[in-house]
Each structure stands twice: as structure tokens, then as C-alpha cells.
Amino acid sequence: MDNAKTRLAILCASALLLLAATGSSCRSNAVGVPKPIEMHQVTDDLGRTVTLPVKIRRAISLAPSLTENIFAVGAGARLVGVTTYCNYPEEAKSIQKVGDTISPNLETIVALKPDVVFVSTASQIEAFKNTLEQNGIAVYVTNPTTMDGVLSDLQKLGGLLGTADETSVLLNSLQERLDDVSERTANERSVPVFLQISREPLFTIGRESFMTAIIEKAGGRSVTANVETAYPKLSKETALALDPEVIILSASDDNRAANDAFRNSPAAKNGNVFSVDADLLSRPGPRLVDALEQIARDLHPDKFKDR
């Protein structure tokens, strides 16, 4: 009996020394002895240093785009919590909900014991970052502002979640589609485009929106590209002077037609008003390439007759 107690004491002491040396966290194994968790430091899109387990087992997404991206890189099974707005892919609907994107339920998040909570903007983390970190929960921010940024963030997610090979296949496929659009529109005139986020009040995209770059990649030119902020509200007087040749509607129940300010625009007169699913336009992820292809076909139909 004394020998057994001695062996157990030595084992426990060894485990404690290992933890002290590595600075790792721990989980209990089958016999109750702490098992070290290998940790590493990574940098998120805000330049923050975040300490995460090398093998992330439990994650929470606080943005529909992040939920889509995590599934896209083959790690959807790691998600233990998502927002009420996370509706794609279909499997996301069955994951436990932790509130909405802006006001998540912190008690639910803490109870789910995630290794990391993924969020999509800097402003989103201010209200609850301290609470989560006090409970040992890391917060990782992804905030892509261009198509290249979307691809880069997908690659980072694949690395963080241990699905680099599957992510590589996805990225190659997306890049091929992007290259195809670029080749088809390379020598075409940039069509003046107005992207209407909502009809009343009239919201659109500005300089800081990733959709401004998407329109450019599709062979267009956003007529509000120089407007400050990402999603500015315009007066009808301002809208009248824009004179777009094409209007893209972010399709939703209250945004099925162009604002009356565009009644005499070339877009309205020539029937060049098109709708694109709002989720495709608003979520920086793989389906953004679907939106890009659709816009490119609307702007340059002659170049996509075979599609």
C-alpha cells in the first residue's frame, strides 16, 4: 500500500512540474491525473495576441459568416454554440443558440465551456471580452475587409481548427472561380453600380465595405466608393446625382425595388435592376464568391453566355 501511495505521489508531482514548465492548462484523464493541454499564441485580425489550445475541441461563433466559414473549412462539428441568426448550412440550425450577435447570453456561453469564442468585429467584443477572459475563454476576432482577406481568414481558421488540408482544397476551388471572373471581365468597361442595402431609409455601401471591392472585382465601379464609412445612409438629393447604370438590390422583404430617387436613372430606364440574396452579400465567406459571380453576370452578360 505504501508503494502504491508513493508511486501516485511521484506521478502527481511529475504532472505538476510539467505544468509549471510548459504553462499549459489541463484536463483530467480517466484516473483523475491532470493532463496537460498544449497551448500556443496566435494573432487575430485586430493584431491581438490570443492564447489558444493547439487542438480546439469546443468553439462558439457569434456571427453567421463565421459559422459558415467554420463549416466550410470542415470544422462544424467543433461548434457548440451559435447565434440565432446562424442559419447556414442546415446543420447550424440544430446547434445550441447563445443569443444574437450583438447581445449574446454570457451565462450560456460560459456554461458551454468553449476553448474559444469567434467574433467578427472589434466593437462586438468590448461588451463581453473581459467577462469571457475572466472565465478562461479566449476571444478571437476575424474582420476581413477584402476578398483576399476572406481567403486569408479561411486559411487561418483551417490552421487553428486542424483542417488545413480540407481548407486548401476549398481555397483552390474559390481561387479558380475568382480567376475565371477576372479573366472574363479584364478588358471590360467598369460599369457604374449602386448597391442598395435598404429602400427606406436609403442605405448603401461606402469606402470601408468589403462589397465595394467585390463590385470592382465583378467588373463594376461603386458610385458610392468614396463615401465615408461602410454602410452610409443617403438623402434622396444625394442619390439623384449618382446616376447609376446598374442597381443591385440586397434582397429582403423591404428591399424589392429601387428607391424612387432612381426613377429616371439609366439603371431604371434600361431595366438593369437586379437582386442578390442578402445573406450572400452580407457574409464575408465562401458564398461571397457566389455573389461576385452573379454580379459579374449582371454587369457583363455577354461574357457569361456559357454560364
N, C-alpha and C positions, 0 to 999 in steps of 0.2 A: 504493500500500500504506500509506504514511504517513497519507494522508487517511482511509482506511478505519479505521485504528487510532485516529485522532483522533476520528472520529465515534462509535466504540464506547465510547471513554473518556468522552466527553461524555454519552452515553446512560446509562452506568452511574452516573456522578456525579449525573445528574438523578434517577435512581431512588433513590439513597441519600439525597439531600436530601429527596425526597418522603416517604420512610420516616421520616426524622428529624422532619419537620414534623408528620406525622399520628400517629406512634406505632403504625402498623399493622404487622401481621405480613405475611408474604409467601409466595407460592408461585412456582415458576419457570414461565415461559411457554415456548413452543416453542423460542426461541433462547437460553434459559438466563438471561434477564434477570429479576431478581426482580420479581414482580407484586404490588403492594400488595393486602392484604385489608382491606376496610372493617370496622372493629370498632365496637361500641357497648356501653354499660353498661346492664344491666338489674337488677331487684331480684327475688329469688326469694321463696318463701313464708316463709322464715325471716328476711327482711329483709336478706339478704346481697347485696352488690353483686357482680355476676358480669359479666366481660367476655367477650363472645361475638362471633363473626363475624356481620355483618348477614345474610349468606346462609350458613346452616348446611347443609353438604353431607353430613356424616357424624355420626351420633348413635348413642349406646348407651343402652338403657333397662335399669335394674336393678330393675324392678318390673312384674309383669303388668298392673297398672292403667295404668301409663304407656305400656306397649306398646300396649294397647288404645286409649288416648287419642290417641297419635301416629298410629295408623292411622285413627282416627275423624276427625281433622282433615285427613286426606288427605296425610300426610307419611310413610307407612310405608316408602316407597322409600328414605328417608334413613337408616333403621336398618341398621347394620352389625353390631350385636351385641345380644343379649337374654339373659335368664336362662333356665335350664332349666324354670322354671315358666310361662314365657310361651307359652300355648297357644291364644290367641285374638287376632285372627282366624286362619284356617287358614294364611295366608301367614307368620305369625310363626314357625311350626314349622320353616320352612326357613332362617331366619336363624341365623348362627353363634352358638353358645351361649358365654357368658363366665362360666359358673358359676352358683351360686344367688344369691338376693337378699342373704343375709347375708354370704357369703364368696365374692365374685366373684374370678376369676382376673385379677390385676392385670397380669401379663405379657401375657395375651391382649388385654386392654383397650388397653394401651399400643401393642401391635403393630398394632391395628386403626386407630390414628391418628384417633380421633374428634375433632370440634370441641367436643363437649360430651357429658357423661355425665349423664343424668337419673336422679335418685334420689327416693325417696318419703318419707323420714323424716329427721329430724335425726340420730338415733342411727346411721343407716346410713352416714353419710358420715365419721364420726370415724375409723374404722379405715383409710381409704384416701385421704381427701381430699388430704393432703399429698403422697402419692406421685404422684397424678394431676396435681396442680398443678405439681409439680416437673418433670413431663414436658410441661408446656404444655397440659394438658387441663382444661377448665373443668368444674365440677360445679354443676348447677342442681337445687334441691330444690323439689318440689311436695308440699304436705301439706294438702289440703283437709279440713276437719272438718265441713262442712255441704254440703247440696245446692247452695246458692248458691256455695260455694267450689269445688265441682266445675265448675260452669258457668264461673266466672271463670278457673279454671286451663285449661280447654279454650280459652277465648278467648286467654289468654296464649300457649299453645302454638301456636295458629294464627298469632299475630303473630310469634313467634320463628322459626317454620318457613316463613313466607311463604305461608300458605294461609288468609289472613283471610276471603276470600270464601266458600270452601267451609265454613269453620268457622262463619260467620254463618248459613248455611243449616241446619247441624246444630243450632246453638243455638236458632234459631227453632222448629225441629221439637220439640226437647226441652221448650222452654218451653210450647208449646201443650199437650203431654201433661201437664205438671205442673199447668197451669192447669185442665185438664179434671178431674184428680183433686181439686184443691182445691174446685172448684165442686160436685162431686158429694158431697163429704163435709163441706161447710161447716157445715151445721146438724145434723150427727150427733153423738151422744154419743161421747166418746173412750173406746174400748174398752181395758181393761187387758190388756196384752200382755207375755208373757215370750218373749224371743228366746234360744233355746238354741244356743250355738255348739258345744258338745260334751256328750255324755250323761254320760260317766265319764272324768275328773272333770267336774263341772258348771261349765262356763264360760258366761258371758253377756255382755251389753253394759252399759257404765256411762255415766256422765255425759260422758266425753270421746270416746265413739264416735260417728262420723257416723251410724251406724244408729239411734241414739236419736232424732235429728231426722227421719230417714226414716219411722220408725214414727209420729211425730207428724203428719207431712205426709200419711200414709196414713189418718189419722183414728183413730189409736190413742194409747195412753199407755204407754210402757215402765214396767213395775213396778219396774225397777232403774235408773231415770233418775237417781236421786240417789246411786247407789253410786259411790265414787271410782274413778278410772282408767277406761280404755277397755274392757278385757276382764277383769273380775274373776272369780275363782273363788269359788263359793258353797258353803257347807255345806248339807247336806240340811235341817238345822234352820232355817236362814235361808230356804231355798226353800219350806218348808212354809207359812210365814207370808205368802207373796206372793199366793197365791190368784188366779192369772190367769184371765181368761175365754177367752183365746186364747193358744196356744203356737205360735210359729213356729220350725221346725227349720231350721238351716243344713245342707242335705242333704249328707251324706257317708256313707261306708260304716259308720262307727262312730257315726252320729248319726241313726238312722232312727226312733227312738221317744223319747217324753218320758221324762225321768228319773223314777224310781219315787217321788220326793218329791211329784210332781204327780198321783199316782194318784187322789186324791179332790178334785182341783181342779175348778172349773166347766168349764175347758177340756177336761179328760179326760172328764168325765161327759157332756158335750154333744157330744163328737166334734169339738171345734174345735181340732184339732192339724193344722197344715199344714206342708208342706215347700217351701222355696225353694232353688234351686240355690246352693251355697256361693259359687261364683265371682261370681254376681250380687250377693250380699250383701257380699262382702269387698273388691270392687274399685271404688273411687270413680271412676266413669266413666259414659259414656252408658248402659250396661246397668243401672246403678243405678236408672234410671227404670223399666226392666222389673220390677225387684224391687218398687219402690214401687207400681206398678200392680197387681201380683199380691197384695201385702199388703192394699192397699185393697179389692180384690175379696173377699178372705177375711174382712176385718173388716166390710164393708158390702155383702154380696151383692145386696141389693135395689136398690142404687144403680148396679149394673153389669149389670143384666139384659140390656142391649143389647150387651154386650161379650163 
